[in-house]
Amino acid sequence: MKGERRWIRSTLAAAETSKVRMPWERGLRRAAMIARRKEQAAPPQRRSA
């Protein structure tokens, strides 16, 4: 296998310095996202016996 490419190192370095918060991160934003998802979920259909 070839050695690590230069663009991979620069991409990883840029990713480490990024301050963008992703929606699935832990905290209040994540809790709000899960609450919205639960509100939008359709209730299960009732089945007859």
N, C-alpha and C positions, 0 to 999 in steps of 0.2 A: 504494500500500500504506500502511496506517495505521502510525503510530509504534509504538514498542515499548510494550507494556502494562506497567502497574505490577506485576502478578502475575508476569510473566515475570522481571522484574529480581529480585524477592524470591525466586523459586524458584531462579534461578541462584545468587544469593548464599547461600542455604541449602545448595545442593549443594556449593558450594566449601568451606563450613565443616564439612561432614559428615565425621566421622572413621570411618564404617563401612567396614570392609574387605570388598571383594567377593571371592567365591571364585575368580574368574578373574584376580586380580591376580598379578603376578610374585612369585616367592619360594617358600618352603617349602610354603605352603598350596597353591599352584598345582601344584607338583610332586607333592604327595600326591594331589591330586584327579586328575591325569592317571594316576598309578600305579593308583589304584582303578578308573578307567575301563578301563584296559588289562587288569586282572585279571578284570573282569566281562565283557569282550568274548568272545563265543563264537568258538572256533577255526573257521577256514574249512572248509567241507565238501569232502571229497575227491571228485573227479570221476573217473570211469573214462574211459579213453582210447578 
